[in-house]
Amino acid sequence: MALRSGIIFSPTAIGNVKLVSTVWLYFRFNLSHRDIEDLLAERGITVSREAIRLWCIKFGPSIPAA
């Protein structure tokens, strides 16, 4: 894992896009964890509300305001 701009990147690019997009949606549009879970499910991405919550706590401060 490499550290860039405060965000830890995993070996898979798809995981990074999913993580960053999820956290960005939460902070940019003030959506609930459940709303984000539903949006991602519509696109075939399965992720739990708990994972979204933990990602927002851990990576939220690293993502600049859009």
N, CA, C and O atoms as CSV, one atom per row, in Angstrom:
chain,resi,resn,atom,element,x,y,z
A,1,MET,N,N,0.837,-1.188,0.000
A,1,MET,CA,C,0.000,0.000,0.000
A,1,MET,C,C,0.872,1.238,0.000
A,1,MET,O,O,1.886,1.298,0.696
A,2,ALA,N,N,0.481,2.207,-0.770
A,2,ALA,CA,C,1.220,3.455,-0.859
A,2,ALA,C,C,0.368,4.573,-0.259
A,2,ALA,O,O,-0.861,4.515,-0.266
A,3,LEU,N,N,1.030,5.554,0.241
A,3,LEU,CA,C,0.332,6.675,0.850
A,3,LEU,C,C,0.468,7.885,-0.060
A,3,LEU,O,O,1.576,8.349,-0.330
A,4,ARG,N,N,-0.659,8.390,-0.527
A,4,ARG,CA,C,-0.673,9.577,-1.385
A,4,ARG,C,C,-1.736,10.531,-0.866
A,4,ARG,O,O,-2.894,10.138,-0.723
A,5,SER,N,N,-1.386,11.718,-0.593
A,5,SER,CA,C,-2.316,12.755,-0.157
A,5,SER,C,C,-3.180,12.322,1.020
A,5,SER,O,O,-4.336,12.733,1.123
A,6,GLY,N,N,-2.642,11.511,1.894
A,6,GLY,CA,C,-3.378,11.111,3.075
A,6,GLY,C,C,-4.349,9.963,2.864
A,6,GLY,O,O,-5.002,9.542,3.819
A,7,ILE,N,N,-4.469,9.437,1.638
A,7,ILE,CA,C,-5.371,8.337,1.355
A,7,ILE,C,C,-4.543,7.089,1.095
A,7,ILE,O,O,-3.597,7.121,0.308
A,8,ILE,N,N,-4.892,5.997,1.750
A,8,ILE,CA,C,-4.178,4.738,1.536
A,8,ILE,C,C,-4.800,4.043,0.337
A,8,ILE,O,O,-6.007,3.804,0.305
A,9,PHE,N,N,-3.974,3.722,-0.648
A,9,PHE,CA,C,-4.448,3.079,-1.857
A,9,PHE,C,C,-4.158,1.592,-1.803
A,9,PHE,O,O,-3.034,1.179,-1.516
A,10,SER,N,N,-5.166,0.799,-2.078
A,10,SER,CA,C,-4.995,-0.652,-2.125
A,10,SER,C,C,-4.486,-1.048,-3.509
A,10,SER,O,O,-4.458,-0.218,-4.418
A,11,PRO,N,N,-4.087,-2.296,-3.676
A,11,PRO,CA,C,-3.563,-2.724,-4.977
A,11,PRO,C,C,-4.561,-2.668,-6.121
A,11,PRO,O,O,-4.150,-2.633,-7.280
A,12,THR,N,N,-5.857,-2.657,-5.836
A,12,THR,CA,C,-6.837,-2.633,-6.918
A,12,THR,C,C,-7.395,-1.233,-7.126
A,12,THR,O,O,-7.811,-0.569,-6.177
A,13,ALA,N,N,-7.399,-0.801,-8.358
A,13,ALA,CA,C,-7.903,0.536,-8.678
A,13,ALA,C,C,-9.412,0.622,-8.482
A,13,ALA,O,O,-9.921,1.673,-8.091
A,14,ILE,N,N,-10.125,-0.451,-8.743
A,14,ILE,CA,C,-11.579,-0.439,-8.590
A,14,ILE,C,C,-11.954,-0.162,-7.142
A,14,ILE,O,O,-12.887,0.599,-6.882
A,15,GLY,N,N,-11.248,-0.761,-6.203
A,15,GLY,CA,C,-11.516,-0.514,-4.789
A,15,GLY,C,C,-11.295,0.935,-4.416
A,15,GLY,O,O,-12.045,1.494,-3.616
A,16,ASN,N,N,-10.268,1.552,-4.990
A,16,ASN,CA,C,-9.991,2.962,-4.712
A,16,ASN,C,C,-11.094,3.853,-5.238
A,16,ASN,O,O,-11.528,4.780,-4.554
A,17,VAL,N,N,-11.551,3.580,-6.447
A,17,VAL,CA,C,-12.607,4.394,-7.036
A,17,VAL,C,C,-13.880,4.266,-6.220
A,17,VAL,O,O,-14.563,5.259,-5.972
A,18,LYS,N,N,-14.201,3.056,-5.802
A,18,LYS,CA,C,-15.400,2.820,-4.997
A,18,LYS,C,C,-15.306,3.567,-3.672
A,18,LYS,O,O,-16.262,4.223,-3.259
A,19,LEU,N,N,-14.179,3.470,-3.018
A,19,LEU,CA,C,-13.993,4.107,-1.724
A,19,LEU,C,C,-14.071,5.631,-1.840
A,19,LEU,O,O,-14.826,6.269,-1.107
A,20,VAL,N,N,-13.309,6.204,-2.740
A,20,VAL,CA,C,-13.269,7.662,-2.885
A,20,VAL,C,C,-14.628,8.194,-3.341
A,20,VAL,O,O,-15.082,9.224,-2.841
A,21,SER,N,N,-15.280,7.513,-4.276
A,21,SER,CA,C,-16.593,7.958,-4.750
A,21,SER,C,C,-17.630,7.916,-3.636
A,21,SER,O,O,-18.464,8.813,-3.517
A,22,THR,N,N,-17.572,6.883,-2.834
A,22,THR,CA,C,-18.519,6.744,-1.735
A,22,THR,C,C,-18.371,7.861,-0.718
A,22,THR,O,O,-19.359,8.470,-0.309
A,23,VAL,N,N,-17.153,8.127,-0.315
A,23,VAL,CA,C,-16.904,9.179,0.671
A,23,VAL,C,C,-17.253,10.543,0.075
A,23,VAL,O,O,-17.810,11.398,0.764
A,24,TRP,N,N,-16.930,10.744,-1.186
A,24,TRP,CA,C,-17.236,12.016,-1.855
A,24,TRP,C,C,-18.744,12.244,-1.897
A,24,TRP,O,O,-19.205,13.348,-1.607
A,25,LEU,N,N,-19.522,11.220,-2.252
A,25,LEU,CA,C,-20.978,11.345,-2.282
A,25,LEU,C,C,-21.528,11.749,-0.920
A,25,LEU,O,O,-22.410,12.602,-0.820
A,26,TYR,N,N,-20.992,11.122,0.127
A,26,TYR,CA,C,-21.484,11.402,1.476
A,26,TYR,C,C,-21.286,12.867,1.855
A,26,TYR,O,O,-22.201,13.507,2.372
A,27,PHE,N,N,-20.108,13.388,1.602
A,27,PHE,CA,C,-19.821,14.759,2.016
A,27,PHE,C,C,-20.327,15.803,1.031
A,27,PHE,O,O,-20.730,16.890,1.445
A,28,ARG,N,N,-20.316,15.503,-0.248
A,28,ARG,CA,C,-20.712,16.497,-1.247
A,28,ARG,C,C,-22.216,16.722,-1.270
A,28,ARG,O,O,-22.666,17.865,-1.339
A,29,PHE,N,N,-22.992,15.660,-1.214
A,29,PHE,CA,C,-24.436,15.771,-1.359
A,29,PHE,C,C,-25.204,15.540,-0.067
A,29,PHE,O,O,-26.435,15.531,-0.075
A,30,ASN,N,N,-24.505,15.356,1.033
A,30,ASN,CA,C,-25.126,15.174,2.342
A,30,ASN,C,C,-26.151,14.034,2.320
A,30,ASN,O,O,-27.252,14.159,2.856
A,31,LEU,N,N,-25.763,12.923,1.690
A,31,LEU,CA,C,-26.620,11.743,1.632
A,31,LEU,C,C,-26.391,10.879,2.862
A,31,LEU,O,O,-25.335,10.936,3.492
A,32,SER,N,N,-27.389,10.086,3.191
A,32,SER,CA,C,-27.232,9.154,4.312
A,32,SER,C,C,-26.444,7.934,3.839
A,32,SER,O,O,-26.289,7.704,2.639
A,33,HIS,N,N,-25.958,7.168,4.789
A,33,HIS,CA,C,-25.228,5.949,4.436
A,33,HIS,C,C,-26.141,4.984,3.680
A,33,HIS,O,O,-25.700,4.290,2.764
A,34,ARG,N,N,-27.387,4.945,4.063
A,34,ARG,CA,C,-28.363,4.074,3.389
A,34,ARG,C,C,-28.596,4.524,1.950
A,34,ARG,O,O,-28.686,3.688,1.051
A,35,ASP,N,N,-28.694,5.839,1.720
A,35,ASP,CA,C,-28.869,6.354,0.358
A,35,ASP,C,C,-27.683,5.983,-0.527
A,35,ASP,O,O,-27.860,5.590,-1.680
A,36,ILE,N,N,-26.484,6.109,0.012
A,36,ILE,CA,C,-25.287,5.770,-0.752
A,36,ILE,C,C,-25.249,4.277,-1.027
A,36,ILE,O,O,-24.879,3.861,-2.125
A,37,GLU,N,N,-25.623,3.467,-0.049
A,37,GLU,CA,C,-25.671,2.021,-0.243
A,37,GLU,C,C,-26.631,1.676,-1.384
A,37,GLU,O,O,-26.323,0.820,-2.214
A,38,ASP,N,N,-27.788,2.336,-1.430
A,38,ASP,CA,C,-28.770,2.092,-2.492
A,38,ASP,C,C,-28.258,2.552,-3.854
A,38,ASP,O,O,-28.444,1.853,-4.850
A,39,LEU,N,N,-27.619,3.712,-3.909
A,39,LEU,CA,C,-27.051,4.195,-5.177
A,39,LEU,C,C,-26.010,3.228,-5.732
A,39,LEU,O,O,-26.001,2.930,-6.927
A,40,LEU,N,N,-25.148,2.752,-4.869
A,40,LEU,CA,C,-24.113,1.819,-5.310
A,40,LEU,C,C,-24.717,0.475,-5.710
A,40,LEU,O,O,-24.248,-0.157,-6.656
A,41,ALA,N,N,-25.756,0.034,-4.996
A,41,ALA,CA,C,-26.407,-1.235,-5.325
A,41,ALA,C,C,-27.041,-1.178,-6.711
A,41,ALA,O,O,-27.035,-2.175,-7.432
A,42,GLU,N,N,-27.588,-0.024,-7.092
A,42,GLU,CA,C,-28.161,0.140,-8.425
A,42,GLU,C,C,-27.108,-0.033,-9.513
A,42,GLU,O,O,-27.426,-0.397,-10.645
A,43,ARG,N,N,-25.866,0.226,-9.164
A,43,ARG,CA,C,-24.767,0.100,-10.125
A,43,ARG,C,C,-24.026,-1.230,-9.974
A,43,ARG,O,O,-22.981,-1.437,-10.590
A,44,GLY,N,N,-24.566,-2.118,-9.162
A,44,GLY,CA,C,-23.995,-3.450,-9.006
A,44,GLY,C,C,-22.836,-3.538,-8.035
A,44,GLY,O,O,-22.084,-4.513,-8.054
A,45,ILE,N,N,-22.680,-2.530,-7.181
A,45,ILE,CA,C,-21.600,-2.528,-6.196
A,45,ILE,C,C,-22.211,-2.816,-4.833
A,45,ILE,O,O,-23.044,-2.052,-4.344
A,46,THR,N,N,-21.797,-3.910,-4.227
A,46,THR,CA,C,-22.321,-4.295,-2.921
A,46,THR,C,C,-21.383,-3.802,-1.834
A,46,THR,O,O,-20.216,-4.190,-1.781
A,47,VAL,N,N,-21.902,-2.950,-0.973
A,47,VAL,CA,C,-21.126,-2.423,0.150
A,47,VAL,C,C,-22.103,-2.165,1.295
A,47,VAL,O,O,-23.237,-1.745,1.063
A,48,SER,N,N,-21.673,-2.410,2.513
A,48,SER,CA,C,-22.568,-2.248,3.657
A,48,SER,C,C,-22.541,-0.813,4.175
A,48,SER,O,O,-21.598,-0.059,3.933
A,49,ARG,N,N,-23.604,-0.462,4.896
A,49,ARG,CA,C,-23.661,0.875,5.506
A,49,ARG,C,C,-22.530,1.059,6.513
A,49,ARG,O,O,-21.982,2.152,6.650
A,50,GLU,N,N,-22.189,-0.010,7.209
A,50,GLU,CA,C,-21.106,0.070,8.195
A,50,GLU,C,C,-19.779,0.376,7.520
A,50,GLU,O,O,-18.986,1.160,8.041
A,51,ALA,N,N,-19.528,-0.233,6.368
A,51,ALA,CA,C,-18.291,0.046,5.630
A,51,ALA,C,C,-18.269,1.506,5.182
A,51,ALA,O,O,-17.235,2.169,5.268
A,52,ILE,N,N,-19.400,2.001,4.708
A,52,ILE,CA,C,-19.484,3.401,4.282
A,52,ILE,C,C,-19.208,4.321,5.465
A,52,ILE,O,O,-18.461,5.292,5.348
A,53,ARG,N,N,-19.812,4.009,6.595
A,53,ARG,CA,C,-19.609,4.834,7.793
A,53,ARG,C,C,-18.135,4.870,8.199
A,53,ARG,O,O,-17.589,5.932,8.497
A,54,LEU,N,N,-17.503,3.699,8.208
A,54,LEU,CA,C,-16.091,3.642,8.595
A,54,LEU,C,C,-15.195,4.362,7.589
A,54,LEU,O,O,-14.243,5.038,7.980
A,55,TRP,N,N,-15.493,4.224,6.297
A,55,TRP,CA,C,-14.706,4.931,5.275
A,55,TRP,C,C,-14.834,6.437,5.451
A,55,TRP,O,O,-13.850,7.165,5.323
A,56,CYS,N,N,-16.058,6.912,5.746
A,56,CYS,CA,C,-16.276,8.353,5.907
A,56,CYS,C,C,-15.511,8.890,7.120
A,56,CYS,O,O,-14.972,9.997,7.078
A,57,ILE,N,N,-15.466,8.117,8.182
A,57,ILE,CA,C,-14.732,8.542,9.366
A,57,ILE,C,C,-13.221,8.552,9.091
A,57,ILE,O,O,-12.518,9.490,9.468
A,58,LYS,N,N,-12.744,7.508,8.438
A,58,LYS,CA,C,-11.306,7.354,8.234
A,58,LYS,C,C,-10.774,8.244,7.113
A,58,LYS,O,O,-9.730,8.876,7.276
A,59,PHE,N,N,-11.474,8.304,5.978
A,59,PHE,CA,C,-10.952,8.980,4.799
A,59,PHE,C,C,-11.599,10.327,4.522
A,59,PHE,O,O,-11.124,11.062,3.656
A,60,GLY,N,N,-12.667,10.672,5.228
A,60,GLY,CA,C,-13.351,11.937,5.006
A,60,GLY,C,C,-12.451,13.159,5.100
A,60,GLY,O,O,-12.485,14.007,4.208
A,61,PRO,N,N,-11.648,13.277,6.151
A,61,PRO,CA,C,-10.789,14.457,6.257
A,61,PRO,C,C,-9.738,14.546,5.137
A,61,PRO,O,O,-9.191,15.620,4.888
A,62,SER,N,N,-9.457,13.426,4.466
A,62,SER,CA,C,-8.438,13.414,3.416
A,62,SER,C,C,-8.967,13.914,2.080
A,62,SER,O,O,-8.191,14.304,1.207
A,63,ILE,N,N,-10.274,13.904,1.920
A,63,ILE,CA,C,-10.856,14.294,0.635
A,63,ILE,C,C,-11.211,15.781,0.699
A,63,ILE,O,O,-12.000,16.201,1.545
A,64,PRO,N,N,-10.626,16.570,-0.195
A,64,PRO,CA,C,-10.898,18.016,-0.168
A,64,PRO,C,C,-12.344,18.316,-0.528
A,64,PRO,O,O,-12.979,17.553,-1.256
A,65,ALA,N,N,-12.851,19.399,-0.029
A,65,ALA,CA,C,-14.221,19.804,-0.324
A,65,ALA,C,C,-14.341,20.145,-1.800
A,65,ALA,O,O,-13.504,20.844,-2.372
A,66,ALA,N,N,-15.401,19.634,-2.393
A,66,ALA,CA,C,-15.601,19.861,-3.834
A,66,ALA,C,C,-16.508,21.032,-4.078
A,66,ALA,O,O,-16.787,21.367,-5.229
